[in-house]
Amino acid sequence: MKTMILRKLCSISENKAPLELVNLPDPIPSEEEILIRVSACGVCHTELDEIEGRTPPHTLPVVLGHQVVGTVEKTGGNSRAFTIGDRVGIGWIHSSCGKCKFCLNGNENLCHEFKATGRDVNGGYAQYMVVPVHYAFRIPDTFSFSEAAPLLCAGAIGYRSLQLTGLQNGQNLGLTGFGASAHLVLQMSRHRFPESKVFVFARSEAERVFSKELGAVWAGAAEEASPEKLDCIIDTTPVWRPIVEALKNLETGGRLVINAIRKEEIDKDSLLQIDYPKHLWMEKEIKSVANVSRRDISEFLKLAAEISLKPETEEFALEDANQALVELKSKKIRGAKVLKMD
């Protein structure tokens, strides 16, 4: 099979072709796995974190990619939940122990034995991949493969982030950064909380215009003050300055949810500018999002189908994965980037 593999960690600013196109043997599913013929795989900022070593793969080389959709090509002997030809998706969660208190409570995302697709095991930047049957998800027929791919991570982690805000209908929501996840959260929030106003903070004018097209009532730069205080803010940026700026716009008793697996180091000294009375006092909260659970993905796919949520996508051939990653690094973003295998 054709695949793009990562052989060594590097800075994408210095190496604009970190992935290599190679042919590997098709994977063989175990008794508890299914073999997926990959049709599309979303490109996520987490892949940049893997390549640049902020959340490094445990072993190299590795096949990246964790927003994977395709069809079942083969099933293991004990994998009766799916049949050949079924449309399925695979997210960031590849597996967990299934026995700890987190797994038993439906929060496998917090399991100490959590394994990530495309980091701890080979992922979807390939024509084929295998996955444990209980960690594969049926894809609603309403979505094309390209539309479905970003739903597996950008959408599902956005769903979890929105849940963790505790937002109530009519309260103000802020979105800091406006990439793949935030553009889905905005659409989702407008459906679930129709009386809530959404305020967007984005680096580029193009992103700000795009957010207004999707229903944001206001859009400005990260350092601007929002015209109203915000009850909840979701941060999807890879850096620290927007966190400090967001806290200034947070309402008394409000909550900032950080939707990022890692933050870059380039502006970490911005945290030294946090002023306790101005930024944190009056019971403001900061909460992180860690991975996704199976329930997050299942519930979000159902919701996305019900409200006909359609991500904005830009397609690339598998061989052009490096180009997609470089554009993501340089913040050339509108919606989600997707690799097409066919």
C-alpha positions in Angstrom: 0.0 0.0 0.0 1.0 3.6 -0.5 1.6 5.6 2.7 3.3 8.8 3.9 5.6 8.0 6.9 7.5 10.0 9.4 11.0 8.8 10.0 12.4 11.4 12.3 11.2 14.5 14.3 12.0 17.9 12.9 10.9 21.5 12.6 8.5 22.0 9.7 9.8 25.6 9.4 13.2 24.0 8.5 12.1 20.8 6.8 9.0 21.3 4.6 8.9 17.7 3.6 8.9 15.7 6.9 6.9 12.8 5.4 8.1 10.3 2.8 6.0 8.5 0.3 6.7 4.7 0.5 5.1 1.4 -0.2 4.4 -0.9 2.9 2.7 -4.3 3.2 -1.0 -4.1 3.7 -1.7 -4.5 7.5 -3.5 -7.7 8.6 -6.3 -7.5 11.1 -6.2 -9.5 14.3 -9.2 -11.4 15.6 -10.5 -8.3 17.3 -9.7 -5.8 14.5 -11.1 -4.7 11.1 -9.1 -3.7 8.1 -10.1 -0.3 6.6 -9.6 0.8 3.0 -9.0 4.5 3.6 -10.8 6.9 1.5 -10.0 10.2 3.2 -8.0 11.4 6.2 -8.2 14.8 7.8 -5.0 16.8 8.5 -4.9 18.1 12.1 -2.6 20.5 14.0 -1.8 17.5 16.3 0.2 16.1 13.4 2.4 19.2 13.7 2.8 18.5 17.4 3.9 14.9 16.6 6.3 15.9 13.9 7.9 18.7 15.9 8.2 16.6 19.1 5.6 18.2 21.4 3.7 14.9 21.6 6.2 12.6 19.9 5.4 9.1 18.6 6.6 6.3 20.8 8.4 4.7 17.9 9.6 5.7 14.5 8.9 5.4 11.6 5.1 5.9 12.0 2.1 6.7 9.8 0.3 9.8 11.0 -3.4 10.6 10.7 -6.3 10.2 13.1 -9.4 11.6 11.2 -9.8 8.5 9.1 -12.8 7.4 7.0 -13.2 4.5 4.6 -14.9 1.1 4.1 -14.4 -2.2 5.8 -12.2 -4.4 3.6 -11.7 -7.4 6.0 -12.8 -8.4 9.5 -11.1 -10.4 12.1 -12.7 -13.6 13.4 -14.4 -12.0 16.4 -15.3 -8.7 14.7 -19.0 -9.2 14.0 -20.1 -5.6 14.5 -19.2 -4.7 10.9 -19.5 -6.3 7.5 -17.5 -5.9 4.3 -18.3 -2.5 2.7 -19.5 -0.7 5.8 -18.6 3.0 5.9 -16.6 3.6 9.1 -14.5 6.2 10.8 -11.6 6.2 13.2 -10.7 9.0 15.6 -7.8 10.0 17.8 -8.7 7.3 20.4 -7.3 4.0 19.1 -7.7 2.0 22.3 -7.7 2.2 26.1 -7.5 -0.4 28.9 -11.2 -0.8 29.4 -10.8 -1.6 33.1 -9.8 1.6 35.0 -12.2 4.0 36.7 -12.0 6.3 33.7 -12.9 3.7 31.1 -15.7 2.3 33.3 -17.2 5.8 33.5 -17.1 6.4 29.8 -14.0 8.7 30.0 -11.5 6.5 28.2 -9.9 9.7 27.0 -8.3 10.0 30.5 -7.1 6.4 30.7 -3.4 6.1 31.6 -3.1 3.4 28.9 -4.8 5.6 26.2 -3.3 4.9 22.8 -3.7 7.5 20.0 -4.2 6.7 16.3 -1.4 7.9 14.2 1.0 8.4 17.1 1.1 5.2 19.2 0.0 3.1 16.2 0.0 3.6 12.5 -2.8 5.9 11.3 -4.6 7.0 8.2 -2.0 8.7 5.9 -2.2 5.4 4.0 -4.4 3.3 1.8 -5.2 0.8 4.5 -5.1 0.6 8.3 -6.4 -1.6 11.1 -8.4 -0.7 14.2 -9.9 -2.6 17.1 -13.6 -3.2 16.2 -14.9 -1.3 19.3 -13.1 1.8 18.4 -14.5 2.2 14.9 -17.6 4.3 14.2 -20.3 4.1 11.6 -20.4 7.1 9.3 -23.9 8.4 8.4 -24.7 8.3 4.7 -25.4 12.0 4.7 -21.7 12.7 4.6 -19.2 12.2 1.8 -15.9 10.8 2.9 -14.2 14.2 2.7 -17.0 15.8 4.8 -16.9 13.0 7.4 -13.1 13.0 8.0 -12.9 16.3 10.0 -15.8 15.2 12.1 -13.7 12.4 13.7 -11.4 14.9 15.6 -12.0 18.5 14.8 -15.7 18.0 15.3 -15.6 15.5 18.1 -13.1 17.4 20.2 -15.0 20.6 19.5 -18.1 18.8 20.8 -16.3 17.8 24.0 -15.0 21.3 24.4 -18.5 22.8 24.1 -19.8 20.3 26.6 -17.0 21.3 29.1 -17.9 25.0 28.9 -21.2 24.4 30.6 -22.7 27.0 28.3 -26.4 27.7 28.8 -28.7 29.0 26.1 -28.5 32.8 25.9 -25.0 33.0 27.4 -22.2 34.5 25.3 -19.6 32.2 23.7 -16.1 33.2 22.5 -13.9 31.3 20.1 -10.2 32.0 20.0 -8.7 30.8 16.8 -10.9 29.8 13.8 -9.6 26.7 12.2 -11.1 23.2 11.6 -12.5 22.7 15.1 -13.8 26.2 15.8 -15.7 26.5 12.5 -17.6 23.4 13.5 -18.2 24.5 17.1 -19.7 27.7 15.8 -22.2 25.8 13.7 -22.9 23.4 16.5 -23.5 26.1 19.1 -25.9 28.0 16.9 -28.1 24.9 16.7 -27.8 23.8 20.4 -27.9 27.3 21.9 -29.8 29.5 19.4 -30.1 32.5 21.7 -26.3 32.6 22.5 -24.2 35.0 20.6 -20.8 33.8 19.3 -17.7 36.1 19.3 -14.6 35.1 17.3 -11.0 36.1 17.8 -8.8 35.2 14.8 -5.5 36.2 13.4 -6.5 36.9 9.7 -9.2 39.0 8.2 -10.2 36.1 6.0 -10.9 33.9 9.0 -12.9 36.7 10.6 -15.0 37.2 7.5 -15.5 33.4 7.3 -16.7 33.3 10.9 -19.3 36.0 10.2 -20.5 34.0 7.2 -21.2 31.2 9.6 -23.1 33.3 12.0 -20.6 35.0 14.4 -22.0 38.3 15.7 -18.6 39.9 16.0 -15.0 39.0 15.0 -11.8 40.7 15.8 -8.1 40.1 16.5 -7.0 38.2 19.6 -5.8 41.4 21.4 -9.1 43.2 20.8 -11.7 43.6 23.6 -15.0 41.9 22.8 -18.0 44.3 22.8 -19.6 42.2 25.5 -18.2 40.0 28.3 -18.1 36.3 27.5 -19.5 33.6 29.7 -17.4 30.9 28.1 -14.5 30.9 25.7 -12.9 28.0 23.8 -9.3 28.4 22.7 -8.1 26.4 19.8 -4.8 28.2 19.1 -1.4 26.5 19.4 0.2 29.4 21.4 -0.1 31.3 24.7 -0.8 34.9 24.0 -4.5 34.3 23.1 -5.0 32.7 26.5 -4.0 35.8 28.3 -6.1 38.0 26.0 -9.1 35.7 26.4 -9.0 35.9 30.2 -9.5 39.7 29.9 -12.8 39.2 28.0 -14.1 36.5 30.3 -17.1 37.3 32.5 -17.1 37.0 36.2 -17.4 33.2 37.0 -16.7 32.4 33.4 -14.8 29.4 32.0 -12.0 29.2 29.5 -11.6 25.8 27.9 -8.3 25.1 26.1 -8.8 22.8 23.2 -5.2 21.9 22.4 -3.2 18.8 23.0 0.0 20.9 23.3 1.1 24.5 23.1 4.2 25.8 21.3 7.0 27.5 23.3 7.4 30.5 21.1 5.4 33.0 23.2 5.2 31.2 26.6 6.6 34.2 28.3 3.2 35.8 27.7 2.0 34.0 30.8 4.2 36.2 32.9 1.8 39.0 32.0 -1.1 37.4 33.8 -2.4 39.8 36.4 -4.4 37.9 39.0 -7.0 40.6 39.8 -7.6 41.4 36.1 -7.3 37.9 34.5 -8.2 35.3 37.1 -10.0 36.7 40.2 -13.8 36.6 40.6 -13.9 32.8 40.2 -12.8 32.6 36.6 -11.8 29.1 35.5 -9.3 27.5 33.1 -10.0 23.9 32.0 -8.1 21.7 29.5 -9.5 19.2 27.1 -7.7 15.8 26.9 -8.3 13.6 23.9 -11.8 12.3 23.1 -13.9 9.4 24.3 -15.8 6.9 22.2 -19.0 8.5 23.5 -17.9 12.0 22.2 -17.4 10.6 18.7 -20.7 8.6 18.6 -22.8 11.5 20.0 -21.3 14.1 17.8 -21.7 12.0 14.6 -25.4 11.6 15.4 -25.8 15.3 16.1 -23.9 16.3 12.9 -26.2 14.1 10.8 -29.3 15.5 12.5 -28.4 19.2 11.9 -26.7 18.5 8.5 -23.5 20.0 9.8 -21.1 20.3 6.8 -17.5 21.2 7.3 -15.7 23.4 4.9 -12.9 21.2 3.3 -9.9 21.6 1.1 -8.7 18.3 -0.5 -5.2 17.2 -1.2 -3.8 14.0 -2.7 -2.0 11.6 -0.3 1.3 12.5 -2.0 0.7 16.2 -1.1 0.4 15.7 2.6 3.6 17.7 3.2 2.0 20.7 1.4 -1.1 20.5 3.5 1.0 20.4 6.7 3.1 23.3 5.6 0.0 25.4 4.9 -1.4 24.4 8.3 1.8 25.5 10.0 1.7 28.8 8.1 -1.9 29.4 9.2 -3.2 29.1 5.6 -6.6 27.7 6.8 -10.2 27.9 5.8 -12.1 25.0 7.4 -10.4 21.7 7.3 -7.7 20.1 5.1 -8.4 16.5 4.0 -6.2 13.9 2.2 -8.0 11.9 -0.5 -6.7 8.4 -1.3 -8.8 7.8 -4.4 
